[in-house]
Amino acid sequence: MLNVGFLSAWHVHAKGYANELEKSGKVCIKAIWDEDADRGKKFASERGADFIADYDAFLKRDDITALICNAPTTSHRELMIKAAAAKKHIFTEKLLAASTADCEAIREAVDKNGITFTISLPLLSSPKILYAKQLIDSGSLGRVSGARMRRSHGGVSDKWLPEYWYDVSKTGGGSLMDLGAHPVYVLAFLFGTPVRVLGMTSNLYGTTSDENAIILAEFEKGVIASAETAFVTYGVPDILEVYGSEGSLFIWGEEVKVASKAMGSLGVRAAKPETFPPSKPSPLMQFVDACINGTGTPEHLGLADGLVMTRIIEAGYLSDADGLVKKF
């Protein structure tokens, strides 16, 4: 049994993480710390856990081995550096931090203290995304020249996002920082670190954060890809398209199709699900198992992955601000 503490219930995924942990039968939620005492007390009461208002006292709890961080993104640096110094394993909701400098400081603290660290990049557990990676790496699509990924919803236009989600002093940004992280980390998983980035955002409904955003990135070997996101669209499934000289891949929600010269001229066929790689456990459960078994940070869910994601998004915002391409 792994004993964990929660760093805040600020993030919209906090309740879902708590439910997942409790249902696993592998975890006991011992205590909650929250920068908002009323919210923290309520969350702790719902979980049958202690609420501890003082963060230093919280970290001194010797019955807590690991921490689940759902705190505001802009507070991650301070909280995680202290947690690492206290030798607590850390699982964090994305982003790792709001800036590259903060990410580097967190990495230094984690490396120094030798703890297990995991960041939540859930699409990297998806058979469809793993299938895309398999096709690219095997050369089945030939020489890949381009890709596109989109994840968007109508949280602003349909007025269901909570008001605090627009407070950039805590979130660090809007649609690009939040929902846009998914296409960014997927493209980095598929193609590595980009060599240059161009970003653009817009604000259609007048909230205090960006509501619509795109990043164009050039990766090694000439691959040019777009990461697209928005809080102002309706009915758009997750989209991933990868374009190669010998074939192309098209994922629209649950629909997966492949065009390949091997299948005949301009043939486009549905991919067979039985050919997909198996699904991986969620990042949260990979973290739990790694802590219990002492196997270290799960593959593709570590500090380096979180750092690259923040670097790309930060470059996108800087590019949007001055209109210049940012080189890596």
WOMOKA-V687499 format. One record per residue. N is the residue number from 1. PHI is phi in whole degrees, -180 to 180 (* if undefined). PSI is psi as a letter, one per 20 degrees, with the letter a starting at -180 (999 if undefined). Layout:
n=N phi=PHI psi=PSI
n=N phi=PHI psi=PSI
This chain:
n=1 phi=* psi=p
n=2 phi=-100 psi=p
n=3 phi=-93 psi=p
n=4 phi=-126 psi=q
n=5 phi=-122 psi=q
n=6 phi=-105 psi=p
n=7 phi=-91 psi=n
n=8 phi=79 psi=q
n=9 phi=-114 psi=k
n=10 phi=-64 psi=g
n=11 phi=-72 psi=q
n=12 phi=-65 psi=i
n=13 phi=-91 psi=i
n=14 phi=-58 psi=g
n=15 phi=-64 psi=g
n=16 phi=-63 psi=h
n=17 phi=-64 psi=g
n=18 phi=-62 psi=g
n=19 phi=-62 psi=g
n=20 phi=-63 psi=g
n=21 phi=-65 psi=g
n=22 phi=-66 psi=h
n=23 phi=-71 psi=h
n=24 phi=-68 psi=h
n=25 phi=74 psi=j
n=26 phi=-109 psi=i
n=27 phi=-135 psi=q
n=28 phi=-120 psi=p
n=29 phi=-84 psi=o
n=30 phi=-91 psi=g
n=31 phi=-155 psi=q
n=32 phi=-127 psi=p
n=33 phi=-115 psi=q
n=34 phi=-149 psi=p
n=35 phi=-68 psi=i
n=36 phi=-108 psi=o
n=37 phi=-62 psi=g
n=38 phi=-63 psi=g
n=39 phi=-64 psi=g
n=40 phi=-64 psi=g
n=41 phi=-64 psi=g
n=42 phi=-65 psi=g
n=43 phi=-64 psi=g
n=44 phi=-65 psi=g
n=45 phi=-62 psi=g
n=46 phi=-64 psi=h
n=47 phi=-103 psi=i
n=48 phi=66 psi=k
n=49 phi=-115 psi=r
n=50 phi=-80 psi=q
n=51 phi=-104 psi=p
n=52 phi=-124 psi=o
n=53 phi=-76 psi=h
n=54 phi=-90 psi=o
n=55 phi=-66 psi=h
n=56 phi=-64 psi=g
n=57 phi=-66 psi=h
n=58 phi=-58 psi=g
n=59 phi=-69 psi=h
n=60 phi=-82 psi=i
n=61 phi=-63 psi=o
n=62 phi=-83 psi=i
n=63 phi=-95 psi=j
n=64 phi=-117 psi=p
n=65 phi=-97 psi=h
n=66 phi=-137 psi=q
n=67 phi=-123 psi=q
n=68 phi=-112 psi=o
n=69 phi=-94 psi=o
n=70 phi=-123 psi=k
n=71 phi=-77 psi=r
n=72 phi=-53 psi=p
n=73 phi=-56 psi=h
n=74 phi=-72 psi=i
n=75 phi=-100 psi=i
n=76 phi=-59 psi=g
n=77 phi=-57 psi=g
n=78 phi=-62 psi=g
n=79 phi=-65 psi=g
n=80 phi=-74 psi=h
n=81 phi=-63 psi=g
n=82 phi=-67 psi=g
n=83 phi=-64 psi=g
n=84 phi=-64 psi=g
n=85 phi=-64 psi=h
n=86 phi=-84 psi=j
n=87 phi=65 psi=k
n=88 phi=-95 psi=p
n=89 phi=-66 psi=q
n=90 phi=-128 psi=p
n=91 phi=-114 psi=p
n=92 phi=-131 psi=q
n=93 phi=-69 psi=q
n=94 phi=-66 psi=q
n=95 phi=-78 psi=r
n=96 phi=-58 psi=g
n=97 phi=-165 psi=r
n=98 phi=-82 psi=i
n=99 phi=-142 psi=q
n=100 phi=-62 psi=h
n=101 phi=-60 psi=g
n=102 phi=-65 psi=h
n=103 phi=-61 psi=g
n=104 phi=-63 psi=h
n=105 phi=-66 psi=h
n=106 phi=-65 psi=g
n=107 phi=-60 psi=g
n=108 phi=-60 psi=g
n=109 phi=-68 psi=g
n=110 phi=-66 psi=g
n=111 phi=-62 psi=g
n=112 phi=-62 psi=h
n=113 phi=-101 psi=i
n=114 phi=63 psi=k
n=115 phi=-94 psi=r
n=116 phi=-82 psi=p
n=117 phi=-130 psi=p
n=118 phi=-141 psi=p
n=119 phi=-111 psi=q
n=120 phi=-80 psi=o
n=121 phi=-124 psi=m
n=122 phi=-64 psi=h
n=123 phi=-68 psi=i
n=124 phi=-77 psi=i
n=125 phi=-98 psi=i
n=126 phi=-79 psi=p
n=127 phi=-56 psi=h
n=128 phi=-67 psi=g
n=129 phi=-70 psi=h
n=130 phi=-65 psi=h
n=131 phi=-66 psi=g
n=132 phi=-60 psi=g
n=133 phi=-61 psi=g
n=134 phi=-63 psi=g
n=135 phi=-64 psi=g
n=136 phi=-65 psi=g
n=137 phi=-70 psi=h
n=138 phi=-80 psi=i
n=139 phi=84 psi=j
n=140 phi=-63 psi=h
n=141 phi=-95 psi=j
n=142 phi=74 psi=b
n=143 phi=-84 psi=o
n=144 phi=-78 psi=p
n=145 phi=-114 psi=h
n=146 phi=-157 psi=r
n=147 phi=-159 psi=r
n=148 phi=-147 psi=p
n=149 phi=-134 psi=p
n=150 phi=-132 psi=p
n=151 phi=-135 psi=p
n=152 phi=-151 psi=r
n=153 phi=-153 psi=a
n=154 phi=-108 psi=k
n=155 phi=-58 psi=h
n=156 phi=-86 psi=g
n=157 phi=-65 psi=h
n=158 phi=-97 psi=j
n=159 phi=62 psi=l
n=160 phi=-114 psi=i
n=161 phi=-71 psi=p
n=162 phi=-66 psi=q
n=163 phi=-59 psi=h
n=164 phi=-67 psi=i
n=165 phi=-70 psi=i
n=166 phi=-99 psi=j
n=167 phi=-86 psi=n
n=168 phi=-69 psi=i
n=169 phi=-67 psi=i
n=170 phi=-111 psi=h
n=171 phi=-81 psi=h
n=172 phi=87 psi=i
n=173 phi=172 psi=a
n=174 phi=-106 psi=c
n=175 phi=-60 psi=h
n=176 phi=-67 psi=g
n=177 phi=-69 psi=h
n=178 phi=-95 psi=e
n=179 phi=-67 psi=h
n=180 phi=-66 psi=i
n=181 phi=-60 psi=h
n=182 phi=-64 psi=g
n=183 phi=-62 psi=h
n=184 phi=-65 psi=g
n=185 phi=-72 psi=h
n=186 phi=-67 psi=g
n=187 phi=-65 psi=h
n=188 phi=-66 psi=h
n=189 phi=-63 psi=g
n=190 phi=-77 psi=h
n=191 phi=-126 psi=i
n=192 phi=92 psi=b
n=193 phi=-85 psi=p
n=194 phi=-71 psi=r
n=195 phi=-99 psi=h
n=196 phi=-159 psi=q
n=197 phi=-139 psi=p
n=198 phi=-127 psi=p
n=199 phi=-123 psi=q
n=200 phi=-151 psi=p
n=201 phi=-131 psi=r
n=202 phi=-146 psi=r
n=203 phi=-132 psi=n
n=204 phi=-88 psi=h
n=205 phi=-110 psi=j
n=206 phi=79 psi=j
n=207 phi=-74 psi=r
n=208 phi=-92 psi=j
n=209 phi=-139 psi=r
n=210 phi=-66 psi=q
n=211 phi=-115 psi=i
n=212 phi=-151 psi=p
n=213 phi=-155 psi=q
n=214 phi=-147 psi=q
n=215 phi=-122 psi=p
n=216 phi=-105 psi=p
n=217 phi=-134 psi=p
n=218 phi=-101 psi=p
n=219 phi=-102 psi=r
n=220 phi=-60 psi=q
n=221 phi=66 psi=j
n=222 phi=83 psi=j
n=223 phi=-73 psi=p
n=224 phi=-112 psi=p
n=225 phi=-133 psi=q
n=226 phi=-116 psi=p
n=227 phi=-110 psi=o
n=228 phi=-119 psi=q
n=229 phi=-156 psi=r
n=230 phi=-171 psi=q
n=231 phi=-104 psi=j
n=232 phi=-133 psi=k
n=233 phi=-123 psi=q
n=234 phi=-125 psi=p
n=235 phi=74 psi=k
n=236 phi=-101 psi=o
n=237 phi=-75 psi=r
n=238 phi=-61 psi=p
n=239 phi=-125 psi=p
n=240 phi=-135 psi=p
n=241 phi=-128 psi=p
n=242 phi=-130 psi=p
n=243 phi=-115 psi=p
n=244 phi=-131 psi=r
n=245 phi=-73 psi=h
n=246 phi=-113 psi=i
n=247 phi=178 psi=r
n=248 phi=-141 psi=q
n=249 phi=-118 psi=p
n=250 phi=-132 psi=o
n=251 phi=-118 psi=o
n=252 phi=-123 psi=o
n=253 phi=62 psi=c
n=254 phi=-89 psi=i
n=255 phi=-87 psi=p
n=256 phi=-126 psi=p
n=257 phi=-131 psi=q
n=258 phi=-130 psi=p
n=259 phi=-106 psi=p
n=260 phi=-148 psi=p
n=261 phi=-60 psi=h
n=262 phi=-66 psi=i
n=263 phi=-97 psi=j
n=264 phi=110 psi=r
n=265 phi=-57 psi=p
n=266 phi=58 psi=k
n=267 phi=-72 psi=p
n=268 phi=-126 psi=o
n=269 phi=-131 psi=q
n=270 phi=-68 psi=p
n=271 phi=-74 psi=q
n=272 phi=-85 psi=p
n=273 phi=-55 psi=h
n=274 phi=-68 psi=i
n=275 phi=-90 psi=i
n=276 phi=-73 psi=q
n=277 phi=-62 psi=q
n=278 phi=-67 psi=q
n=279 phi=-65 psi=q
n=280 phi=-95 psi=q
n=281 phi=-59 psi=q
n=282 phi=-60 psi=q
n=283 phi=-54 psi=h
n=284 phi=-62 psi=g
n=285 phi=-75 psi=h
n=286 phi=-63 psi=h
n=287 phi=-64 psi=g
n=288 phi=-57 psi=g
n=289 phi=-63 psi=h
n=290 phi=-65 psi=h
n=291 phi=-68 psi=g
n=292 phi=-67 psi=g
n=293 phi=-93 psi=i
n=294 phi=67 psi=k
n=295 phi=-95 psi=i
n=296 phi=83 psi=a
n=297 phi=-60 psi=p
n=298 phi=-62 psi=q
n=299 phi=-62 psi=p
n=300 phi=68 psi=j
n=301 phi=-129 psi=k
n=302 phi=-108 psi=a
n=303 phi=-62 psi=g
n=304 phi=-61 psi=h
n=305 phi=-68 psi=g
n=306 phi=-66 psi=h
n=307 phi=-67 psi=g
n=308 phi=-61 psi=g
n=309 phi=-60 psi=g
n=310 phi=-64 psi=g
n=311 phi=-59 psi=g
n=312 phi=-66 psi=g
n=313 phi=-67 psi=g
n=314 phi=-61 psi=g
n=315 phi=-63 psi=h
n=316 phi=-63 psi=g
n=317 phi=-66 psi=g
n=318 phi=-64 psi=h
n=319 phi=-65 psi=g
n=320 phi=-62 psi=h
n=321 phi=-71 psi=h
n=322 phi=-115 psi=i
n=323 phi=74 psi=j
n=324 phi=-108 psi=q
n=325 phi=-73 psi=p
n=326 phi=-105 psi=p
n=327 phi=-93 psi=q
n=328 phi=-97 psi=999
